């Protein structure tokens, strides 16, 4: 009987301890999250070239589980976002996106230092 109670107490402690351990996010996970975000975001989704899409740098930020991922890619036309219905000058354009990932969530995505991909608007200085 005492051994059963001891086993139950140990099991409850294990469950409580594992429930209190927070998720640790790695640079590799941040890289995957950032690349997937850009792949599905309007600018790349419109006319991005899949084989050009790559993470070129991952930097740790001040908070735990926070990273800035540099993602580079090429598009077939100038501009940003969904350009459906616009007159487009067809030429290959290289883009560099800085994607901030905090604990597995994208919190900011800036393309070429002038386009806020999340808000779908230009950045005014």
C-alpha positions in Angstrom: 0.0 0.0 0.0 2.8 2.4 0.9 4.6 1.7 -2.3 1.5 2.5 -4.3 1.1 5.8 -2.6 4.8 6.6 -3.2 4.5 5.7 -6.9 1.4 7.9 -7.1 3.2 10.8 -5.5 6.2 10.4 -7.8 3.9 10.3 -10.9 2.1 13.5 -9.8 5.4 15.2 -9.2 6.6 14.2 -12.7 3.4 15.5 -14.3 3.7 18.8 -12.4 7.4 19.3 -13.2 6.9 18.5 -16.9 3.9 20.8 -17.1 6.0 23.7 -15.7 8.8 23.4 -18.1 8.4 25.9 -20.9 9.1 25.3 -24.6 12.6 26.1 -25.6 12.8 27.6 -29.1 16.0 27.0 -31.2 17.6 29.0 -34.0 16.8 26.1 -36.3 13.1 26.3 -35.4 13.1 30.1 -35.9 14.7 29.6 -39.3 12.0 27.1 -40.4 9.3 29.4 -39.1 10.7 32.5 -40.9 11.2 30.7 -44.2 7.7 29.2 -44.1 6.2 32.6 -43.2 7.9 34.3 -46.2 6.9 31.4 -48.5 3.3 32.0 -47.7 3.4 35.8 -47.4 1.9 37.9 -50.3 5.2 39.2 -51.8 6.7 35.7 -52.3 3.4 33.9 -52.9 2.6 36.2 -55.8 5.7 35.5 -57.9 8.5 34.3 -55.8 11.0 31.7 -57.2 11.0 28.7 -54.9 14.6 27.6 -55.5 15.9 31.1 -54.5 14.2 31.1 -51.1 16.7 30.6 -48.3 17.6 31.7 -44.8 21.1 33.3 -44.9 21.5 34.3 -41.3 20.0 33.8 -37.8 20.8 36.1 -34.9 19.8 35.6 -31.3 18.0 38.6 -29.8 17.8 39.9 -26.2 14.8 37.8 -25.1 14.9 34.1 -24.6 13.6 32.3 -27.7 13.8 35.4 -29.9 15.7 35.5 -33.2 16.0 37.7 -36.3 16.2 35.6 -39.4 17.4 37.0 -42.7 15.6 35.3 -45.6 16.6 36.1 -49.2 14.6 35.3 -52.3 13.9 36.4 -55.9 10.7 37.4 -57.5 9.8 37.7 -61.2 8.4 41.2 -61.0 9.1 44.5 -59.2 7.1 45.5 -56.1 5.7 44.0 -52.9 2.6 42.2 -51.7 -0.1 40.9 -54.0 0.3 42.8 -57.2 -2.7 41.3 -59.1 -4.2 43.8 -61.5 -1.2 46.1 -61.6 0.9 46.9 -64.6 4.2 45.2 -63.8 7.7 45.7 -65.2 8.9 42.1 -65.7 12.4 41.7 -64.3 13.9 39.5 -61.7 14.2 41.3 -58.3 16.2 40.1 -55.3 14.7 40.7 -51.9 16.1 40.5 -48.4 13.6 40.0 -45.5 14.4 40.5 -41.8 11.9 38.3 -39.9 11.6 38.5 -36.1 10.5 35.2 -34.5 9.6 35.3 -30.8 9.0 31.9 -29.1 7.9 30.4 -32.4 5.7 33.2 -33.7 6.6 35.8 -36.4 6.2 39.2 -34.8 7.8 41.3 -37.6 8.7 40.9 -41.3 10.4 43.7 -43.1 11.4 43.3 -46.8 14.3 45.4 -48.2 14.1 47.7 -45.2 11.1 49.5 -46.8 8.1 47.1 -46.8 6.2 45.8 -43.8 5.1 42.4 -45.0 2.8 41.8 -42.0 0.9 45.2 -42.4 1.2 45.1 -46.2 2.4 48.7 -46.4 5.5 50.8 -47.0 7.6 51.9 -44.0 7.7 55.7 -43.7 10.8 57.3 -42.1 
